[in-house]
Amino acid sequence: MDTLTVDLGDRSYPIYIASNLLSQLSSLMPVLSGRQLMVVTNTTISPLYLDNVVQLLSVHCDVDTVILPDGEQFKNLDTLNRIFTALLEKTHSRKTTLVALGGGVVGDMTGFAAASYQRGVDFIQIPTTLLSQVDSSVGGKTGVNHVLGKNMIGAFHQPTSVFIDIDTLATLPDRELSAGIAEVVKYGLIRDADFFVWLEKNMDALVSRDNQALTYAVRRSCEIKAEVVAKDEKEGGLRAILNLGHTFGHAIETAKGYGVWLHGEAVSTGMLMAVDLSVRLGWLDSSVALRTKDLLIRAGLPVSSPDDMTPEQFLSLMAVDKKVVDKQLRLVLLTALGEAVTTSDFSHKALGETLLAI
């Protein structure tokens, strides 16, 4: 078992990574505030893992469950309210602990519910998709979508622990595995050139679900994210680099309708746009763009934006982005492979060229 720590002082928490980790839940559970647990999952994950997880957690306390519909299109305030209703119907107190069992949508909504219920309760992450294991389960970003913008309603609320069972990836559809790989590639681009090279050598192993390759990719991704979050928990500066490609990608998701493009698919195209713009600005060697495109294609990811999206539509939707400050668009761009910056100091003419080209 690999154990990492997100170092946030007295709010630090462990990330456990291993195969067959779900069977070890009872021995690894953190100290709970009270005896109540609410497991939040969805209709896809519940038949696979819910009964087993409930049985293991029942050793410690009283466990209730709520099963949400599956899909990004349900990541909204209406669905979030189902969690609050279940907590109130089962008379959960402010000493309850919520458990997110599922992918990024379940994790984001469970975390936001935990941040809000009775002004804040504990929660635990058990991510079951690659994207949630390497990204959304770590760092405490929680929230829901609005029809006008993705993840615009939410809160920072850290989990008390994260349990990553690599074996859950065996039941993941190929398309969702690829979507998760997009976020893995991101870490190489923004923070670790050697990891990017490792991905170039091992992409075929990742796509074929080699356990050793997946375990290393998850661990290295979590190491990088934990390091960045420890230095900048609430995205006052450095943490924004974790959003490479996301401003472009969120525009695609919003324009096409949540769930039509998976988050990782949109981020894939968005990252290539960010890399392309970095090259056009003269900040980055063009070979990095070629290598990035090749790697994303090998992962089974899209590398061009929707045919029916215009540059004007992109710019309109990108204006509704959490990195916009005083109406100035800020983007995460690369100055070298493994080195990223967040800046508003870029040529808008070059941005327009990128939006037409990718």
N, C-alpha and C positions, 0 to 999 in steps of 0.2 A: 504494500500500500504506500502511495505517495501522500504526504501531508504537507500542505502549504499553509501559510498564514497571511491573511490580509491585516497588515499592521496599522491599526487605528487606535492605539493606546488601550484604554479600558473597554473599547468596543471592538477590539480585534477578534477575528474568528477564523476557524480552520476550514480548509478545503480538503476533503478526502477524495482521493482518486484511486480506483482499483476495479478489477473485474469482480463480479459476484459481491459487490459492496452492499446491495440491499439486504442480503442475509445477515449483515453485521450491524444493522441499524441499532438494535437494542443495546449493544455494548458501546456504541459510539455517541449515543444521544447526549446532547449538552444538558446541563441542569436546567430544568424547566421552572418557569415562574409559578405555575400551578398544575393542576391535574387534568386540565382540559386541553384537547387538541382538536383542530379542525383541519382535515386534509382536503385540499382543493385540487381537483384534477379535471379531465375532460372526457368526452365520450369515446375518444380513441384510446387513451391511456388506461382508463379504468378497467376494461376487461383484461388487460395485460398484467397490471401490477397492483391495483388497488387492494384487493383482498389480502395479498401477502404483506403489503406495507401496513395495513390496518392491524393485522394479526401481530406483527412485530412491535408496532408502537403501543399496542394495548397492554404490553408488559409494564409500561410505565404509567399509563393514565387512561382516561376515558376519551375515546376517539369518535368524533362525528365526521361526516363527509358531505361534500357538495360537488356535484358533477356538472361542469359547464359544457356548452356546445363547443366544438373544436373549430378553430379558424381565426385568422387575423380579423375577419369581418365582424367577429363578436367581441373584439377587444375595445369595449366601449362602456359608458356609464351604466347603461341598462343591464349588461351582463354583470358588471361589478356589483350592482345592487343585489344580485342573487346571493353573493357571498355575505353581505351584511344581513340579508333576510335570514339566511341559515344560521348565522351567529346569534341573532336575536331570538329566533324561534327555539334554539337549543340553549338559550340563556347563558351564553359564554361571557365570562367576566373579563376585566382588563388584565387578568393574569393568564389568559388563554394564550396558546401558541398556534399559529397557522403554519401549515406545511404545504408548500407548492410542489406538486407531483406532476410534472409535465414539461412542455417546452417553454419557449420564451413568453408566449401569450399568457399561459397559466402563471408563470413566475412573476411577470410584471403586474398582473392584476392582483395576485395574492399579496405581493409586497405592498401595493398601494392600499389594499384593504387593511393590511396590518398597520400601515402608517396612519390610517384614518380611524379605525375602529376604537372607540373610547379614547381617542387622541393618541393611540399608539400602543401596539402589542408586539410581542416577539414573533418572528417567523423563521422557518427553515426552508432551504432550497434543495429539492431533489430533481435536478434537470435530467430529462430523458432524450433530448435531441442534441446533436453536435453543436448547433448554434447556441443553444442555451448553456451548454456545458462550458464552452470556451468564452462566452461573452455575457449574456444577460443575467446569468445566475450570480455573477460576481460583481460587486461594486455598489450595490444598493440603489440603482436607478429603477424606479417603479412608475407605473402609469398606464394610461389608456389613450386611445386615439380619439380625435375629433374629426368630423367630416371635412374640416378645413385644414387639418394638419395632424401629422403623426406624432404621437407621444407628447402632445402639448399640455396634457393634464396629468400631473403626477407629483411625486415627492422623492427625495433621497431618504431611504430607509434601509439600513444594512441588515442582512440576515444574521442569525446567531451561528449558523454553520451551513456548509454546502456539501452534499453527498453526491459524488459523480461516479455512477456505475457504468463503466465502459460497455458492459454487456447489453445495456439497453439500446445501444446503437445497432444491434443485430436486427431489431424489428423496425428500424427507420427506413422509410421509402428512399429509393435512390435520389430522387429529386431533393428531398430534405437533407440528405447527407451532403450533397453538393452545395446546398445553400449554407450549411454550416462551415464547409471548407472555405467559403468566401471570407468569413471572419478570421479564419486561421491565416489565410494569405495576408490579410490586413496587418497582422502583428509583425510579419516579416518586413513588409513595406515600411512601416512607421518606426520600428524599434530594433530590428535584429536582422541585418543582412545575411548573417550566417544561417539563420533559421529559414530565410527565403531560399537560400541555396539548398538547404536540407529538403525543403518542400519540392524543389525542382527534381531532386534525386528520388524522392519517395512519394510523389503524387499518385503513381499507379498503385502503390501499396495502400494508400489512404482510400482511394476509390474502391478498391477490392476488399476493404474493411479488415486489413491486417491488424490484429489486436495490438501488436507491439508498436506499430506506426501510429495508430490512433491514440494509444496511451501517451506516447511522447508528444504528439501534436497538442493534445488536450493539456498536458502538464505545462509545456512551454508557453502556450497561450495564456493559461491561468497565471503563470509566473509573471509574465509581462503585464497583464492587466492588474494583478495585485500590487506590483511595484508602482505602477502609475497611479492607481487609486490611493495608495498609502501617501503619495506625495501631494495629491490634489483630489481630495474626496468629492468635492462639490463643483468640479469643473470650473475653477476660477482661472485656469491657465493650461497647464500641461495636459490634463485629462482630455481636453477637447481633441487631441490628436487621435484618440480612439474612434473618432467619428469620420475617419478618412472615407470619402465616397458617400457618406450618409446623407449629406445635404442634397446631392443629385439623386440618390436612391430614394429618399423619402418623397421627393417630388414625383418620381415614377409611381410609387405605391399609392400616393394620394390621387394622382391623375387617373390611374387605371382601375382604382377601387381596391380596397384592402383585401389581400388574399389572392388577387389575380396573379400578381408577381409575388413570389415569396420574398421576405425581407433580404435574405442572402443573395438572391438573384438580382434584386435592385441594387444592392450594395456592390455586387460584382461590376455591373456596368458603371456605377457611380465611381468606383475606385479607378477604373480605366479612364474615366473622364478627368479625374483629379490628376492622374499620372500624365495624361495627354496635355493638360493645361500646364503642368509643371515643366514639361519639355518645351512647349511653345514660349514660355516665359524665359527660357534659357537657364533654368535652375537645375535641370536634370538631363542626363544623357539619354538620347532616344533609345538606346539599347534596353534600358529599364522598361520602357513602354512595350517593346516587342516581347521581352521576357515575361512581363506581367500578363499580357494578352494570351501568350502561349500557355502559361500556367493555368489561367482561368478556363481556357478552352479544354485543357486536359481534365479539369475538374468537372466538366459538364455544365459550365455556367455561361450565361449570356454575356456578350461583350459589345452589344450595341443597344441603343435606347429604342423604345417603341416607335415604329414608323410614323404613327399619327401624332407624336408629340413634337410641337414646334419649340424653337428656342424661346419664344415669347411665353409659352406656357410653362416651360422650365423656370424662367426667371420670376414669373408671377408666383409660382408655388415655392420656390426657394426663398422668396422674401418672407415667407412664414416659416422661419427656422429658428431654433433656440440659440443659434450662434449669431444671429443678427443683433447688432448693438447700435442703438441710435440710427436705425434704418440703414446701416451699412452691412452689406453681406460679407461674412467672413467664411473662408474656406480652409480646409485642411489640405495642404499641398506638400510635395516632397522637394527637399533640397539635395538629397542623395538617397540611394537605396538604404533604408533603415533609419532615415532622418526626416522627420516631419515638422512642419510649423503650421500654426493657425494664423491667418493673415487676411486683411482686407486690402493689402497693397498688391494688387494685381491688375493687369490690363483687362478691361471689360471687352475690348475688341478681341483679345485672345480667348476670353471666355466664350464669346459668341462663336468663334471659329471652332472651339471644342464641341459646343452644343450641336453644331452642324455636322461635325465630322464623326462623332461616335454614335 
